[in-house]
């Protein structure tokens, strides 16, 4: 597998900022963009994607633009910056923060022309994955609008367990109660934030109900839409009674945990201090790559081959997406920035650089990223067929069995190494059956958020 080695993004962003100012006043109109660190291809010092956008924008419109790129540490930091009066034209929050911004009327809907595929530069509408398009069409904001009316998918993924199969049984990390399993006492970590950890508590609390729903879906007595609708209800339950029960579940697992962590779990897993790390899928890919020795700047003496597991009852489906702020001064430039990043070749660059999975699902992404990274060499024997038609095939209807059969021409089936069904490929592109049990969390309203923060303080203090 090929992995492109990323330049440290902090240095790249620093260079970008310096290049904007130089020694003269730059009078170009500004597009102010807020995003996370290491979340856009930095290229080299002379050609990061941000500078390339400025050149492309000039070519397309004849107008100058300067991107002022700002970094937020997390969603809450971004929100506080906005609330304190920082102006941005374009931001890239996660799904729950996007819902919060919509509820507070801080963002605007995308122009109707954005999804017009007859417009040459509408690269997102032309190349978005059919899975992403369906997801953004069938999930709704608090005002009843579909996600796609306000947001454009950028990166997405799941949450699950990165683990060392030498010490951990696969069936153990298929269950959420691995957090309380004494076999892994002080060898398992949870996330140091209330939302991800509350989700794990809900999954443990509703284990019996989740298993019943899964059985009904697999038996055909529940449709996919019905199954996912009921999962969404359970996994967004923030009533006082449920939150109290979840608190008990979370308190019961604290003694078994190595600890709550955000980033340090990756290094501890590689070092062998822990054997199970609850993780976002993009970071899971990164830690598997590093442990395997795929990064030249992070050498390892002995490669360690880690796996990724998505629990068998339910898991979290998350998205980061671009949205235009209410007071954006240049909507045309904002939408063109989104479309520039949605060019398939730029989506590939971003995925190689970031390690997360782009919402762009074009044939170029399949050929130049999926096949390039995960395709087995010709003549290899220990291989499997991995079907990604659901993600890349625009004619593939996941809800219609006859349509699936008719459009299943295998143009998006990859021959990959057998271990990839549990490793990086699975983390970046889970199979269709696994994704059926993954749902997005909604944002906590004011009352639920206050109760959740109080609960979290008790748990972390304990």
N, C-alpha and C positions, 0 to 999 in steps of 0.2 A: 504493500500500500504506500502511496505517496502522500506525504504531508508537507505543505509549504510552511516554512518556519517564519513566524511573525516577528516583526521588529517590535520592541517595547513601545506600546502605543502612547504611553505618557510622554516619551521623548518626541514622538511624531507630532502629537497634538501641540506640544510646546513649540516645535518648529513651525507648525501651521500658524499659531498665534503670532510668532515673531515675524513671519513673512508678510502678514497682513499689515503690520505697522511700518516696518522698515524705518526710514528716517524722514519720510515725507507724510503729510496727511493724506490718507486714502479717502477720496471723496465718492467712491462707488456706493451705490445703494446696498444696504445690508440685509441679508437674510440671516436671522438669528435662530440657531438650531440648538436644542438641548438633547443630549443623549448620554449613554453610559460610557465609561472609559473602555478602551479596547473593543469598541462595538462598531467600528467601520474600518475598512482597509486603509492602512497608513501608507501603503506602497513604499517608496523610498523617500528620502528627504525632499526630492525635487518633484515628485509626482504622486502625492496622496490623492485618493478619490475626491476629496473636497476641492482641491485645486483643479482637477480634471472636470468637475462639474462646472466650475466657473467658466472654464474655456468652452465647454459644450453649450452652456447657456448663451454665451456670447455668439457662438456659431448659429444657434437656432433662432435667436431673437434679435441679434444685432445690438443688444443692450449689455451693459456691464452689471456684474453682481459680485458682492463679496460675502462669503459665508463666515459668520462669526459662530464658531463651534464651542459650545459650553458643555462642561461635564458635570453630571450629578452622580453622587455615590450610589443612590438608590431611589426608589419611587417616593419615599417619604421626604427625602432631601429635595427632590425636584418639586414636590408639592409645596413644601415650605418656601422654596425660592419664589414660586409663582404667587403664593399667598402674601409674601412680603413685598411684592411689587415688581419683581424682575420681569422684564418683558421678553417673551420669546414668540417667534412666528410659528415654529414647528417643534413639536416635542415627540418623544418616543416612549410613552409609559407602558407598563404592563396592563393586562386587561382590567384588573380591578381598579387601578388608579384611573384608567381611561373612563370607566363607569362613574367614578367619583367626580371627575372633571366635567363629564356630561351632566350629571345631576346638579352640579353647581353652576351650570351654564357658562363654563370658562372656555369651551371650544366650540367650533362651528362645523356644520356639515360640509362634506366635500362638494365641490361643484358637480352638477348633474353631468357635465361633459367629461368628468374624470373617467367614467366607465365606458365611454364611447370608443369602441375598438376601431372605428374608421379613422380616428385621429392617429397619425403616424407615431407621435411621441408618447402615446398612452401605453407604455410598456408594462405597467402593472396589470391593467385590464387584459392585456394580450397574453400575459405569461404567468399569472397567479395560478397556483395549484388548484385543481378542482376540489380537493379536500379542504383547502383553506377557504376557497370561495363559498363552499357549502357551510362551513363552520361560521363564517362571518355573516352569512345570510340568515342563519337559523338561531343565532344568539342575539339577545336584545338588551338595549339600554333601559334605564329607569323611565325614560320618556316614551318607551314603546318602539323606538327606532332600532333597526337592525344595526349590528356593529359596523357593517360596511358603509353605512351612511356617514359615520363619523371617523372611521379608522381604516388604515391600510396595514395589512400584515407585513411585518418585517422579519422577525425571527419567532420560532415557536419550539415547543418541546413538552416533555413530560417530567415527572419526578419519579425517582425510584432508588434502588440500592446499588451502589458500586461495591463489589465485594471480592474477596480473594477466595477463589474456589478451592484452593489447597486446604483452607481451614473452615470453610463455610459450606453447608449443604444448600443446594439449589432450592429444595423445598422449603427451607427455613426462611429464605429471603423472598419467597413467594407469598409470605404472610406478614401482615402488619405487626403481629405480636413478636416479631424478631426483636423489637425494642425491649420487650420484657423477658425474652428467652434467656434463662440463666447460663446457657452454653456460651453466650457472648457477653457475659458480664464484664463491663468496662472495656468492651471491644467494639461497641456500636455508638454512633453519634446521631443526634437529631439536629435540625436546623435552629439557629438562634434568632428566629422571628416567629411572631404569633401566628401568621397566616399559614405557613407551611406546617408548623407543628400542630396547629388546631386541626388541620386537615387529617393528619395522622391519627389524632385522637378521635375524630369523627369516624374514621375508617375502622378503628378498633371497637368503638361503641356500637356501630351498626353492622358489625361483622355478619351476624346471622341474617339480617335483612338483605344485605348485599349479596350473600350467597344464594338466597332464595331468588332474588331478581335475576341473577346470572343463570341459574338453572332454568327459570321460566323463559329467558331469552334464548338459551341454547336449545330448549325444547320446542321453540317456535310459538309459544303462547303469548309472548311479548314481541312486538316489532322493535326494530332498532330505535325508532323515534320514541316509542313508549319506554323502552329500557333506559335510554339516556335521559329522558325527562324525569323518570323516577330517581335515577342516580343523582341528578342535579338537585332535586328536592332534599334528599338525605344529606348530600355533601355541602349544602349551604344552610343547614339548620343552625340558627344562632339563638333559638329560644332560651330563656333563662334555665329551664329544666335540662335541656340538652347540654348547654354549656357547663352546667354544674356536673353532669355525668362525665363529660369529656375531661373536665378538670381532674376528676378522680382517676381517669385512665392515664392522663399525663403525669400526675403525681406518682402513680404506681410504677412508672417506668424510669423515674429519675435516678433511683438507686442503681439501676442496671446500666445506665448510660456511662460512656466515657465522658460525655459532656455535650452541651449545645455549642455549635460552631457555625461559622459562615464560610470561611475559606480555608482555615488551617486543617480541616479534615482531610483534604486531598494529600497533603504532605505526610500526614500521620498514617494514612492508608498505605502509601508507598513505602514508608519506613517500617511498616509492620506493627506500629503501636496500636492500631485498630484493624479490624478485619471487615467491618461493615460501615459504610458511609452513606447516609441518606443525602441524595444529591439531585441537582437539576441536570437534565440530560446533556446539555452542552458542556458543563463542567465535568460530567462523567466521561465524555469523550476525551477531554483534555487529560484527565488523570490516567485514563487507560493508555493514552498515547505516551505520556511521560514515563509511566511505569514500564512500558514496553521498550523505551529507549528510542522513540521516533523523533525526538527533538535533539538536534546536535548541540544546542546550547544548554541542555539539561541532561548530561550523560548519566547512565546508570551502570553500575558494575555488573549486576545480574538482572536481566529483564524479568519483570513480573507480569503475568498475564491475568488481568482483572476482568470481571464480568459485570454486566448491568442487568438488573431484574426490575420489572414493573409488577407490583403485587397482583395476585390473581383475582381480587374482588373489585378493586377500583384504584384509580390514581388520578393525579392532577394534570390537566391539560392547560398549559399556560401559553400566552402570546405576548409579544412586545409589538406595538404598532404605532405608526406615525399618525398624528392628528394635528390639525391646524388650530391654533389658538384664536379666540374670539376677536382679538384686536390685531390679528396679523395684517401687516401693512402691504404685503405683496403675495397674495394668494397664488397668482400664476407661478411665481418663482418657487413657492413652497411645493406645489403639485409637480412642478418640473424636477425638483430635487428628489421627490419620491420616485418619480418615473425613471430618473437617471439611475438610482440605486436598484431599480427593478429590471434594468437591462440584464439579460441572462448572464452575460460575461462579467458584469459587475456583481451579480449575486454570487457567482462562483468565486470571485476574488474575496468577497466578504466572508464566505463560508470557510475558505482556506485560511483566512486571516484570523477569524473569530473562533471558529470551531463549533458554532451553533448552526441550526438548520434554517435556511431561508424559506420564506413563504412562496418564493418563485418556483414553479414546477414545470419549467420548459424542457424540451428535449436537450437543449444545450446543457442545462444543469445536470440532467441524467447522464449524458455522455461525458461531459468534461469534469464533473465532480463525482457522481456516484460510481460510475464505471472506473474512473481513473483512480479513485481512492480504494474501492472495495471489490473491483472485478478480479476474479481469479485468473492466474496465468494459464494459458492454453496448455493442456496436458496434465494439469493438476487432478489428482484423484479424489481427494477429500473435499468435495464441493457440494453445494446445494443450490437449488433454484429459489430465488427470493423475489416475490411478486410485489411490484410497486406500481401497478396499474392504477390503484386507487388514488395515488398521489399525482401521477404524471399524465395519465390518459384522460383527456377532456371528454371523451365519449363514454367513460366508465361510470355507470350509475350504481352506487353502492346500495341503493334501496330496492333495486329491481333485478331479480335473479336472471330473468331472460335477457335483459339488457347486458348484464355482466358477462353472460356466456357469449353473446353476440359480439361484444367489443373486446373480448379477452384474446387479443391477437398476439400476446406475449411480447409486444414491442418494448414493454417496460418491465421485463423480468431479467434479473441479473444473476449470472453464475458467480457465486461468491464462495469464499472459504467457509467450511462448515461451522467454525467457531464464531463467525460473525452474526449468527442468529442470537447470540448472547452477548455480543460485544459492541463495537463502535457503530456498525451499520444499524443494528437494532436500536441503539440509543438515539441515533439521528432520524431513523425512519422506522418506527415500530410497525409491525405488520397490521393489517386491517382488523383482524380479530381482537388484537390487544387494544387498539384505539377505541373499539366499541365500548370499553369500560372506563374510558378516561373522560373526565368532565372538568369544565372550568369553574373556579370559585367566583362568586359575585363579591362585590365590595361590601364591607360591613357598614351599616348605617350608624348614625351617631350613637344610639343607645347600645347597639351590639358592640360597637368599637370600644365604648367605655367599659362595658363588662369584660370584653376580651382583654383589654389592657390591664384591668384589675386582676383578672385570673392569671395573666402572664407574669405579673409582678410577684404573685404568690408562688408560682411554680419556680421561677428563676431564683427567687430569694431562698426558697427551700433547698 
